[in-house]
Amino acid sequence: MSNIDKLVSQVLFVAKTNGLAEITPIVLSNGGNLIIHLAPHSIVARLANVISKEEADLAYKRLYRELEVARHLQIKNVPVLLPTDLVDAGPYDVDGTWMTFWNYVPPIQLQRPSPSEAVGLVSGLSIAMKDFSDELPVLGVWERTSQSAARLMKRSDQRIQALLKLFHKVDKQMRLETRLLIPCHGDAHARNLVPSSEGWIWTDFEDVSLMPAYWDLASFVGNLALFNGFKEPTFRYILSNKDIVVDPKAFSFAITARILMSTLGNLDYAIEGYGDLKFATQQLELTGDFISQIDQIIEEKYRN
């Protein structure tokens, strides 16, 4: 029996002890998390893939925090994927890792949000997150990038070394201003907006952290602008509406840091054999020039 088959078997056991019967398990994803639809029930099991006791302890805290954040956002009327209310959502101990139960959202096609709709979704999320009062990791999502940067130090590619030099500068500034950090989704990019019968809803709260201002907005628009240029519609919409960003310097810093995080993290994981090396290399080729222009572009837009 494979490890996945073993986990699925234990998930079914937990589900049956909660009164769910005649389940057909359908694996939807097996990346950082193993995600299983417990058909025909409208429930998804989400398991953290971990390899050590220390990681299991962190996984429990992360999954428990995800449940609390989702419930908080629901109270704040933010469109969000919710834990199931058909059974106790967990977390549950499953063979040394942890699992939670969520609502299943059937696949549906929706028109991509317009720039104004996208910014509205991010703004609503960010405003609601500011009121989340439970303890959050300081720079939690950023710390993984620090680990990636350390592993990439041995790489001789001058493009990587140039980004690492900038990373250490940004990292130092970020850690000097921790009192200014605010609760954030942490990874609010477009792929974490899921189309549903009720419209677009936010999902994937495992990276909720205390982060710099505009982090969620930068997370949404950063890679869009990186791959499509400074005239990318959502980025252009943000810069053309000065009431969206009241502190352009802070926004520029957040975009710079977010793109560094994405590029260095994806490159590290790809080199280690866990990611898409072609995509990571594309990011590497674009990031240096993009970051070198971002301050000037934003400054010029807000000066006009």
N, C-alpha and C positions, 0 to 999 in steps of 0.2 A: 504494500500500500504506500503510495506516494505521500509526501508531507501534506500537500494540499488536500488529498483525499482524507487523510487523518483529521485535519482541521475541519473539513466539511462535515465529517461524521460527528465530531464533537459539537459543532454548531447545531446540527440537527437534534442532538441529544438535549442541549439547553433549550432549544425551541420547543421540543415536545414536552419538557418539564413545565413549560409555560402555557401548555394547552394547545399548541399548534400541531395539527395533524396533516397527513397526506401531503407532505412537502416535496416539491421537486426543486432541488437546489440548482441555481444557474449562476455560475461565476461571471460577474460583470467586469471585474478588474483584478489584477494581481501585481500591483506595483508596491508603493510604500505601504499600502493597505490592501488586504484581501477583501473584496466586496462581493457579497453573494445575495442574490434575490431569492427569497424563500417563497417561490411561487407555489400555489396561486395567491398567497397572502400578499397584501400590500406592504411588505416589510423587507428591508435590506439589512443584512448583518455586515458590520464593518469591523474587521480585525486588524490590529496593528501587527505588521511583520517585524518581529524582534528576534535577536539572536543571543541576548544575555539577560541576566537577572536585573542589571542596572537599567537596560533598555526597557524591560518589562515594567519597572517601577515608573519610569518616565512616561511610558505608553498609557498606564492607568491614569496618571494625572492629566495627560493630554486629552484622552477620550472623555474623562469626566468633565473637563473644562469645556470641551466642544458641546456637550449636552447643555451645560449651563449657559453658554453664550447663545446658542440657538434659542433657548427658552426666553432669555432676556430680549433678544431681537424681536421675537414674536410679540412680546408685551409692548415693544416700541413700534409695532406695526411695520416692521421691515419685512419684505418678502423673503422668506428663508425656508430652507429644507429643515423639517422638524423631526425630532425623535418620535418614534411611534408611540401612540397611546393605546394600542391594542394589547400590549404586554408591557412589563417593566422594561425600560430601555437599557438598563444596565448601569455601569459596565459589569461584565461577566468574565471570570477567569476561564480561559480556554487553553489548556495544555501549556501553561506558562506565559501566555500572552493575554490580551484583553480585547473584549468585543462589546459593541453597542448595537442597538437596534434602531433603525431609522425608517421613515416613510419611504415607500418605493414610488418613484416618479416615472411613469411610463414615457418612453421616447415620444417626442412631439416636435414638429417643425414650427419655428417662430421666425419672423423677420428680425434680422439683427437690430438691436437698439440703435436709434439715431444718436448722434453725438449728445444732444440735449437730454435724451432719455438715459443714456449711459452715465452721464455726469450726475443726473438726478438719483440714479440707483446708488452710485458710489457715495454721494453726499449724504443720502439718507442713512446708509450703512455707517459712515464715519461719525455722524452726529449721534446716532444711537449707541455706538461703541464707547463714546466718551463717558457715558453714564454707567458703564459696566464697572462695578465696584469690587468684584472679587480679585484676588491676587493674580497678577499676570507676570510671566517671565520678562525681565528687563532685556530688551534687544534679543528676545528669544529666537526669532527667525533669522536674525543677523549672525548669531553665534555659529550657525552651520557654515556660513560663508568664511568666518575666521578659520574654521577647520579646513575648508577647501583651500584657502589661501596658503595655509601652512604646508599642505601637501603639494601645491603647485610651485613652491619656491625652488624645487629641484629642477624645474623645466627651464631649458636654455632659450626657448623662443622669446625673442625680445619684445614681442607684442604682449605676451603674458607678463613678463617682468615689468613692463611699463604700467600695465593695469594693476599689478601688485603694489607698485610704488604709490599709485593713486589710492588704492584701497587702504593702505596703512595711514595715509593722510586723512581720508574720510573716517576711518575707524577711530582715530584719535579724537577727531572733532565730535563724533557721535558720543563717545564715552565721557567727554568733558561736559556734556550738556544733558545728562540723564534726567535732571529735574524737569526738563521741558518735554519729556516723552509723554505720549498719550496712548490710550488703548486703541488698538487697530486690529482689523481682520488679519493683516500680515501678508496675505497672498491674494489680494482682491483683483486678480486678472480676469479677463473675459471668459476663460474656460471654467472659472468657478461660478459663473452665472449659468444656471440650468434652465432650459425652457420647460415650462409646465403648462397645464391647462389653465392655470391662474396667472400666467405671464412668467417673466423671468424671476428666478429666486436664487438667493445666495446659498452657497454650500461650502464645505471643506474648511472647517474652523480650527484645524490642528496647529496652525501657525499664529494664532492670536497672541499678541505681544504688546509690550510698551515700546512704541517706535516714534520717530520724529513726525512732526506735523506734515500733512499731505502724503503720508506713506501709502495709504490706500489708493489715492488718486494717482500717484506715481506708479503704483503697481499695475493699475488698469491701463494706463496710457504709455508706459515706458517702452515696452517691446513693440507696441503698435507703431510708435514714432521711430524707433530704432530701425525697423524693417521697411517702413513705408515713407520715411523722411519727415521733415518738419512740417510738411503740408498735410500730414495725416489728419483726416477730418475731426476726430475727437480732440486731438492735441491742439489743432488750430482753433476749434471752438472754445477750448479752455482759455487760450491766450487772447481770444477776441472778446471775452467776457470778463472784465477785470473784477467783477464782484465774486467770481468763483475762487480766485487766488488773491488774497489780500497781502500776502508776503511772498513776492516772487523769488526772493533770495532763498527762502526756506523751501519753496517748491523746486527750485533748481537743484538744491542740495539733495532733496528726496529723490528726484529722478536720477541724478548721478549715482547715488548710493544704490538705488533699486536696480539699475541696469548693471552696475558692478556685481551686485549680489547674484543676479540671474546669469550673467556671463561666466563668472568664476565658478559658481556652483554647478552649472550645466557642463562646463568644460571638465571640471574635476570628476564628476560622476561618469561622464562619457569616457574619459581616459581610464577610469577604474573598471569600465565595462558595464556600467549600469544605465547609460543614457545614449542619446542620439548624437554621435560624434559629428555627423554632417551639420546638424542644426547648431551645435555648440561652436563649431568652427566658423559658421556664418556669423554668429554673434561676435566672436572674437575679431573677425575681419572688419566689422562695422563699429564696434563699441568705441575704440580709441578716437576716431574722427568725430563721432557723434558727441561724445562727452566734451571734447575740446571746443565744441560750438555751442553747447547748451546754455551756458551762462549768457553769452552774447545775444543769442536768439531771444531768450526770455526777457533780458534787459531791454532790448530794442522794442519788443512788442509792448512792454509796459511803459516805455518812455513816450510812445506815440499816442 
